[in-house]
Amino acid sequence: MHDPRVFFAAERTLLAWVRTGLTIMAFGFVVARFGLFLRLLAVQQPVTVNYTQHNGISNAVGIALVLMGTACMILGAYQHRSYVSTLPPEDVPRSHDPRYPVALAIFLAAVGIVLAGYLAI
């Protein structure tokens, strides 16, 4: 008996990995930009406080989080592709191409790498 729900469950799992990866990437961007906020705060303070160390730490942690979100999406795409390749062709609906969700995950992972590069400079 062939059941396309198995394929759709795998696709939902991939999209959950993509959603999680995007969330981690967004949080990493916010953490990286928090250092910029601290630098602006230092300019407005009459007392001189060294915020450059905190800026470097928040930027490094933010970049690490962006790369972790990227890795989540790549891992999810790899697992999805591996699992769908084991399904019989009858379980994959003709109206759905299993390459599109994987392509979306890889594209968003590439955007994450570009974002990490932008934050690094």
Protein Blocks (a to p, Z undefined) as FASTA:
>chain_A
ZZfklmmmmmmmmmmmmmmmmmmmmmmmmmmmmmmmmmmmmmmpmbdcdfklmmmmmmmm
mmmmmmmmmmmmmmmmmmmmmmmmmpcfklpcfkbcfklmmmmmmmmmmmmmmmmmmmmZ
Z
